[in-house]
Amino acid sequence: MFLFYVPDMAVRPQLPEAEAQHCLKVLRMQTGDIVHVTDGKGNLYKAALLETHPKHCRLDVLETIPHPARKGQITVALAPTKNMGRMEWLAEKATETGIDAIVFLDCRFSERKAVQTARINKILISAMKQSLKFRLPQLPEMTGFRQFIARSFEGQKFIAHCHPGQKHLLSKTYRPGENALVLIGPEGDFSEEEVESAVQQGFVPVSLGESRLRTETAALAALQTVHIINQLSGI
């Protein structure tokens, strides 16, 4: 099954130009053929091609299949690396694995102070379609560390860092079925002041294991840890 993405499918059932061209020129589909579309909000649409135009294809929706949001939604907030290729890799793999939101943070030791979220969003869309997911991960604009940690969050909040002090493994701390927000620092780690500020805002210090991990590896490890715990718990 090839999956098309139309964010406003509920009110305007037609493939936009890029999707229409792929449908007609690559897949060689014709009027009457059945297509599958997601709006990135958890809905899968089964539709028939009504009109095949190079710039748009009108659709007749035959069936709408909602997919409720899963329990234990996961948000990873991290400082982007200088090499954006590593962040693009993370965006792709995290979407394939299953992530609900990615937030880029401007931390004290951040190597990069700006991120082109439009490019990352294209990667998220492509990965969502390729892995047959029906929810597009949220990707807000890059935000300051202190501003972000002050925001409310319904669920468990963790900060993974390498500073000395009492920390438990994320795998031993996360409670199955609850939403999780995990902070991942830059290559130089969070500053001690940032860690202290996060703890004051209710974040629990955690470890991801004995190995020192790159930023993108740590983010994916945290994501997989939460997923595995939920899967083993039958959630």
BALOBA-1460 file (C-alpha; in Angstrom, 3 decimals):
// residues 235
<rec num="1" residu="m" x="0.000" y="0.000" z="0.000"/>
<rec num="2" residu="f" x="1.309" y="3.432" z="-0.967"/>
<rec num="3" residu="l" x="0.239" y="6.186" z="1.421"/>
<rec num="4" residu="f" x="-0.475" y="9.759" z="0.308"/>
<rec num="5" residu="y" x="-0.492" y="12.746" z="2.672"/>
<rec num="6" residu="v" x="-3.232" y="15.392" z="2.530"/>
<rec num="7" residu="p" x="-3.401" y="17.451" z="5.751"/>
<rec num="8" residu="d" x="-6.821" y="18.979" z="4.964"/>
<rec num="9" residu="m" x="-8.348" y="15.774" z="3.591"/>
<rec num="10" residu="a" x="-11.501" y="16.102" z="5.722"/>
<rec num="11" residu="v" x="-12.517" y="19.381" z="4.070"/>
<rec num="12" residu="r" x="-10.714" y="19.199" z="0.712"/>
<rec num="13" residu="p" x="-10.381" y="15.630" z="-0.581"/>
<rec num="14" residu="q" x="-7.847" y="16.015" z="-3.342"/>
<rec num="15" residu="l" x="-4.180" y="15.240" z="-3.852"/>
<rec num="16" residu="p" x="-2.015" y="18.382" z="-4.068"/>
<rec num="17" residu="e" x="0.387" y="18.868" z="-6.966"/>
<rec num="18" residu="a" x="3.391" y="16.894" z="-5.672"/>
<rec num="19" residu="e" x="1.250" y="13.958" z="-4.594"/>
<rec num="20" residu="a" x="-0.804" y="14.101" z="-7.803"/>
<rec num="21" residu="q" x="2.306" y="13.931" z="-9.961"/>
<rec num="22" residu="h" x="3.614" y="10.929" z="-8.040"/>
<rec num="23" residu="c" x="0.223" y="9.262" z="-8.337"/>
<rec num="24" residu="l" x="-0.022" y="9.776" z="-12.106"/>
<rec num="25" residu="k" x="3.553" y="9.775" z="-13.382"/>
<rec num="26" residu="v" x="5.222" y="7.298" z="-11.027"/>
<rec num="27" residu="l" x="2.430" y="4.961" z="-9.964"/>
<rec num="28" residu="r" x="0.565" y="5.315" z="-13.294"/>
<rec num="29" residu="m" x="-2.818" y="5.420" z="-11.574"/>
<rec num="30" residu="q" x="-6.004" y="6.265" z="-13.474"/>
<rec num="31" residu="t" x="-9.531" y="7.501" z="-12.816"/>
<rec num="32" residu="g" x="-11.395" y="4.986" z="-10.669"/>
<rec num="33" residu="d" x="-8.289" y="3.548" z="-9.021"/>
<rec num="34" residu="i" x="-8.258" y="3.263" z="-5.228"/>
<rec num="35" residu="v" x="-5.786" y="5.300" z="-3.168"/>
<rec num="36" residu="h" x="-5.003" y="5.456" z="0.546"/>
<rec num="37" residu="v" x="-4.515" y="8.829" z="2.196"/>
<rec num="38" residu="t" x="-3.705" y="10.059" z="5.691"/>
<rec num="39" residu="d" x="-4.186" y="13.536" z="7.120"/>
<rec num="40" residu="g" x="-1.397" y="13.026" z="9.653"/>
<rec num="41" residu="k" x="-3.952" y="13.384" z="12.447"/>
<rec num="42" residu="g" x="-4.656" y="9.675" z="12.910"/>
<rec num="43" residu="n" x="-7.098" y="9.111" z="10.040"/>
<rec num="44" residu="l" x="-6.710" y="6.729" z="7.112"/>
<rec num="45" residu="y" x="-8.898" y="7.409" z="4.085"/>
<rec num="46" residu="k" x="-9.752" y="4.924" z="1.358"/>
<rec num="47" residu="a" x="-10.733" y="6.889" z="-1.744"/>
<rec num="48" residu="a" x="-11.258" y="6.590" z="-5.486"/>
<rec num="49" residu="l" x="-9.726" y="8.913" z="-8.060"/>
<rec num="50" residu="l" x="-12.466" y="11.107" z="-9.541"/>
<rec num="51" residu="e" x="-10.301" y="13.403" z="-11.628"/>
<rec num="52" residu="t" x="-6.697" y="12.881" z="-12.701"/>
<rec num="53" residu="h" x="-5.053" y="16.261" z="-13.274"/>
<rec num="54" residu="p" x="-1.267" y="16.823" z="-13.110"/>
<rec num="55" residu="k" x="-1.701" y="19.540" z="-10.486"/>
<rec num="56" residu="h" x="-4.451" y="17.955" z="-8.410"/>
<rec num="57" residu="c" x="-6.480" y="14.764" z="-8.230"/>
<rec num="58" residu="r" x="-9.999" y="15.005" z="-6.846"/>
<rec num="59" residu="l" x="-10.997" y="12.100" z="-4.619"/>
<rec num="60" residu="d" x="-14.197" y="10.343" z="-3.641"/>
<rec num="61" residu="v" x="-13.830" y="9.189" z="-0.038"/>
<rec num="62" residu="l" x="-15.157" y="5.653" z="0.320"/>
<rec num="63" residu="e" x="-14.142" y="4.956" z="3.908"/>
<rec num="64" residu="t" x="-12.580" y="6.770" z="6.841"/>
<rec num="65" residu="i" x="-10.701" y="4.679" z="9.381"/>
<rec num="66" residu="p" x="-9.698" y="6.551" z="12.558"/>
<rec num="67" residu="h" x="-6.664" y="5.406" z="14.528"/>
<rec num="68" residu="p" x="-6.835" y="6.692" z="18.127"/>
<rec num="69" residu="a" x="-3.669" y="8.083" z="19.670"/>
<rec num="70" residu="r" x="-1.757" y="5.428" z="21.550"/>
<rec num="71" residu="k" x="-1.210" y="5.486" z="25.278"/>
<rec num="72" residu="g" x="2.229" y="6.543" z="26.364"/>
<rec num="73" residu="q" x="2.933" y="9.325" z="23.891"/>
<rec num="74" residu="i" x="6.581" y="10.290" z="23.617"/>
<rec num="75" residu="t" x="8.197" y="13.702" z="23.212"/>
<rec num="76" residu="v" x="11.956" y="14.056" z="22.827"/>
<rec num="77" residu="a" x="13.472" y="17.511" z="23.259"/>
<rec num="78" residu="l" x="17.114" y="17.841" z="22.308"/>
<rec num="79" residu="a" x="19.857" y="20.268" z="21.392"/>
<rec num="80" residu="p" x="20.545" y="19.954" z="17.645"/>
<rec num="81" residu="t" x="24.037" y="18.948" z="16.572"/>
<rec num="82" residu="k" x="26.232" y="21.047" z="14.290"/>
<rec num="83" residu="n" x="25.885" y="18.378" z="11.610"/>
<rec num="84" residu="m" x="22.213" y="18.602" z="10.612"/>
<rec num="85" residu="g" x="22.508" y="15.345" z="8.703"/>
<rec num="86" residu="r" x="22.500" y="13.570" z="12.057"/>
<rec num="87" residu="m" x="19.320" y="15.367" z="13.092"/>
<rec num="88" residu="e" x="17.670" y="14.490" z="9.800"/>
<rec num="89" residu="w" x="18.613" y="10.843" z="10.357"/>
<rec num="90" residu="l" x="17.076" y="11.009" z="13.834"/>
<rec num="91" residu="a" x="13.878" y="12.601" z="12.519"/>
<rec num="92" residu="e" x="13.468" y="9.797" z="9.990"/>
<rec num="93" residu="k" x="14.218" y="6.904" z="12.354"/>
<rec num="94" residu="a" x="12.214" y="8.335" z="15.253"/>
<rec num="95" residu="t" x="9.172" y="8.703" z="12.990"/>
<rec num="96" residu="e" x="9.537" y="5.153" z="11.707"/>
<rec num="97" residu="t" x="9.836" y="3.885" z="15.282"/>
<rec num="98" residu="g" x="6.961" y="6.020" z="16.530"/>
<rec num="99" residu="i" x="7.380" y="9.440" z="18.141"/>
<rec num="100" residu="d" x="4.753" y="12.068" z="18.881"/>
<rec num="101" residu="a" x="6.821" y="15.252" z="19.047"/>
<rec num="102" residu="i" x="10.385" y="16.406" z="18.433"/>
<rec num="103" residu="v" x="11.519" y="19.700" z="19.951"/>
<rec num="104" residu="f" x="14.862" y="21.360" z="19.229"/>
<rec num="105" residu="l" x="16.320" y="23.226" z="22.209"/>
<rec num="106" residu="d" x="18.701" y="26.154" z="22.419"/>
<rec num="107" residu="c" x="20.925" y="25.201" z="25.369"/>
<rec num="108" residu="r" x="23.983" y="26.858" z="26.863"/>
<rec num="109" residu="f" x="26.412" y="24.545" z="25.051"/>
<rec num="110" residu="s" x="24.355" y="24.082" z="21.896"/>
<rec num="111" residu="e" x="26.428" y="23.847" z="18.719"/>
<rec num="112" residu="r" x="23.572" y="25.185" z="16.610"/>
<rec num="113" residu="k" x="21.249" y="28.087" z="17.414"/>
<rec num="114" residu="a" x="18.801" y="27.735" z="14.520"/>
<rec num="115" residu="v" x="17.083" y="24.867" z="12.691"/>
<rec num="116" residu="q" x="15.201" y="24.885" z="9.382"/>
<rec num="117" residu="t" x="12.129" y="23.051" z="10.617"/>
<rec num="118" residu="a" x="10.545" y="23.114" z="7.132"/>
<rec num="119" residu="r" x="13.216" y="20.734" z="5.832"/>
<rec num="120" residu="i" x="12.897" y="18.459" z="8.870"/>
<rec num="121" residu="n" x="9.106" y="18.437" z="8.472"/>
<rec num="122" residu="k" x="9.465" y="17.120" z="4.908"/>
<rec num="123" residu="i" x="11.542" y="14.262" z="6.271"/>
<rec num="124" residu="l" x="8.896" y="13.546" z="8.917"/>
<rec num="125" residu="i" x="6.192" y="13.394" z="6.237"/>
<rec num="126" residu="s" x="8.230" y="11.081" z="4.028"/>
<rec num="127" residu="a" x="9.048" y="8.762" z="6.948"/>
<rec num="128" residu="m" x="5.415" y="8.727" z="8.090"/>
<rec num="129" residu="k" x="4.261" y="7.661" z="4.638"/>
<rec num="130" residu="q" x="7.021" y="5.098" z="4.174"/>
<rec num="131" residu="s" x="6.385" y="3.426" z="7.536"/>
<rec num="132" residu="l" x="2.580" y="3.573" z="7.111"/>
<rec num="133" residu="k" x="2.027" y="5.756" z="10.144"/>
<rec num="134" residu="f" x="-1.107" y="7.910" z="10.328"/>
<rec num="135" residu="r" x="0.089" y="10.582" z="12.753"/>
<rec num="136" residu="l" x="2.667" y="13.191" z="11.811"/>
<rec num="137" residu="p" x="4.987" y="14.044" z="14.727"/>
<rec num="138" residu="q" x="4.680" y="17.592" z="16.007"/>
<rec num="139" residu="l" x="7.656" y="19.812" z="15.231"/>
<rec num="140" residu="p" x="7.477" y="23.256" z="16.841"/>
<rec num="141" residu="e" x="10.047" y="25.964" z="16.175"/>
<rec num="142" residu="m" x="13.302" y="25.798" z="18.095"/>
<rec num="143" residu="t" x="12.903" y="27.164" z="21.608"/>
<rec num="144" residu="g" x="15.070" y="28.213" z="24.525"/>
<rec num="145" residu="f" x="15.833" y="25.608" z="27.182"/>
<rec num="146" residu="r" x="14.518" y="27.560" z="30.170"/>
<rec num="147" residu="q" x="11.399" y="28.635" z="28.320"/>
<rec num="148" residu="f" x="10.659" y="25.049" z="27.343"/>
<rec num="149" residu="i" x="11.115" y="23.401" z="30.735"/>
<rec num="150" residu="a" x="8.705" y="25.913" z="32.287"/>
<rec num="151" residu="r" x="5.839" y="24.711" z="30.076"/>
<rec num="152" residu="s" x="3.201" y="22.394" z="31.494"/>
<rec num="153" residu="f" x="3.266" y="18.734" z="30.469"/>
<rec num="154" residu="e" x="0.836" y="15.970" z="31.365"/>
<rec num="155" residu="g" x="3.042" y="12.999" z="32.032"/>
<rec num="156" residu="q" x="6.477" y="12.025" z="33.272"/>
<rec num="157" residu="k" x="9.410" y="14.360" z="32.660"/>
<rec num="158" residu="f" x="13.020" y="13.183" z="32.450"/>
<rec num="159" residu="i" x="16.401" y="14.758" z="31.827"/>
<rec num="160" residu="a" x="19.243" y="12.519" z="30.667"/>
<rec num="161" residu="h" x="22.694" y="13.884" z="31.509"/>
<rec num="162" residu="c" x="26.243" y="12.735" z="32.311"/>
<rec num="163" residu="h" x="26.964" y="14.809" z="35.426"/>
<rec num="164" residu="p" x="27.708" y="13.004" z="38.716"/>
<rec num="165" residu="g" x="24.823" y="12.510" z="41.099"/>
<rec num="166" residu="q" x="21.989" y="10.143" z="41.822"/>
<rec num="167" residu="k" x="20.316" y="8.888" z="38.650"/>
<rec num="168" residu="h" x="18.288" y="5.819" z="37.850"/>
<rec num="169" residu="l" x="18.013" y="4.071" z="34.520"/>
<rec num="170" residu="l" x="15.161" y="5.353" z="32.385"/>
<rec num="171" residu="s" x="14.098" y="1.718" z="31.952"/>
<rec num="172" residu="k" x="13.645" y="1.446" z="35.734"/>
<rec num="173" residu="t" x="11.972" y="4.844" z="36.173"/>
<rec num="174" residu="y" x="9.390" y="5.170" z="33.413"/>
<rec num="175" residu="r" x="5.868" y="4.036" z="34.335"/>
<rec num="176" residu="p" x="4.177" y="2.140" z="31.456"/>
<rec num="177" residu="g" x="1.281" y="3.803" z="29.681"/>
<rec num="178" residu="e" x="2.064" y="7.367" z="30.732"/>
<rec num="179" residu="n" x="3.159" y="10.174" z="28.444"/>
<rec num="180" residu="a" x="6.899" y="10.796" z="28.546"/>
<rec num="181" residu="l" x="9.047" y="13.849" z="27.860"/>
<rec num="182" residu="v" x="12.797" y="13.222" z="27.674"/>
<rec num="183" residu="l" x="15.417" y="15.985" z="27.483"/>
<rec num="184" residu="i" x="18.647" y="15.173" z="25.636"/>
<rec num="185" residu="g" x="21.562" y="17.594" z="25.835"/>
<rec num="186" residu="p" x="24.174" y="18.763" z="23.314"/>
<rec num="187" residu="e" x="27.487" y="16.996" z="22.696"/>
<rec num="188" residu="g" x="28.962" y="18.940" z="25.622"/>
<rec num="189" residu="d" x="25.978" y="17.958" z="27.806"/>
<rec num="190" residu="f" x="23.652" y="20.262" z="29.697"/>
<rec num="191" residu="s" x="25.256" y="22.751" z="32.059"/>
<rec num="192" residu="e" x="24.929" y="21.962" z="35.749"/>
<rec num="193" residu="e" x="22.685" y="25.020" z="36.090"/>
<rec num="194" residu="e" x="20.373" y="23.684" z="33.365"/>
<rec num="195" residu="v" x="20.115" y="20.320" z="35.073"/>
<rec num="196" residu="e" x="19.311" y="21.988" z="38.392"/>
<rec num="197" residu="s" x="16.680" y="24.205" z="36.770"/>
<rec num="198" residu="a" x="15.050" y="21.198" z="35.107"/>
<rec num="199" residu="v" x="14.936" y="19.292" z="38.392"/>
<rec num="200" residu="q" x="13.266" y="22.278" z="40.029"/>
<rec num="201" residu="q" x="10.628" y="22.113" z="37.270"/>
<rec num="202" residu="g" x="9.894" y="18.466" z="38.065"/>
<rec num="203" residu="f" x="12.236" y="16.674" z="35.650"/>
<rec num="204" residu="v" x="13.731" y="13.439" z="36.969"/>
<rec num="205" residu="p" x="17.442" y="12.842" z="36.227"/>
<rec num="206" residu="v" x="17.952" y="9.533" z="34.402"/>
<rec num="207" residu="s" x="20.679" y="7.489" z="32.755"/>
<rec num="208" residu="l" x="20.427" y="5.679" z="29.438"/>
<rec num="209" residu="g" x="23.150" y="3.185" z="30.344"/>
<rec num="210" residu="e" x="26.899" y="3.001" z="30.864"/>
<rec num="211" residu="s" x="27.931" y="4.044" z="27.358"/>
<rec num="212" residu="r" x="28.424" y="7.681" z="26.411"/>
<rec num="213" residu="l" x="26.085" y="8.258" z="23.481"/>
<rec num="214" residu="r" x="25.911" y="10.831" z="20.727"/>
<rec num="215" residu="t" x="22.946" y="13.190" z="20.925"/>
<rec num="216" residu="e" x="20.918" y="11.464" z="18.195"/>
<rec num="217" residu="t" x="21.780" y="8.001" z="19.536"/>
<rec num="218" residu="a" x="20.695" y="8.978" z="23.029"/>
<rec num="219" residu="a" x="17.399" y="10.345" z="21.708"/>
<rec num="220" residu="l" x="16.658" y="7.144" z="19.802"/>
<rec num="221" residu="a" x="17.705" y="5.000" z="22.773"/>
<rec num="222" residu="a" x="15.285" y="6.881" z="25.048"/>
<rec num="223" residu="l" x="12.501" y="6.501" z="22.508"/>
<rec num="224" residu="q" x="13.085" y="2.772" z="22.133"/>
<rec num="225" residu="t" x="13.294" y="2.276" z="25.888"/>
<rec num="226" residu="v" x="9.823" y="3.737" z="26.407"/>
<rec num="227" residu="h" x="8.399" y="1.763" z="23.480"/>
<rec num="228" residu="i" x="9.793" y="-1.554" z="24.701"/>
<rec num="229" residu="i" x="8.499" y="-1.018" z="28.230"/>
<rec num="230" residu="n" x="5.022" y="-0.261" z="26.893"/>
<rec num="231" residu="q" x="5.097" y="-3.251" z="24.542"/>
<rec num="232" residu="l" x="6.163" y="-5.604" z="27.302"/>
<rec num="233" residu="s" x="3.359" y="-4.222" z="29.446"/>
<rec num="234" residu="g" x="0.824" y="-4.906" z="26.694"/>
<rec num="235" residu="i" x="0.130" y="-1.222" z="26.001"/>
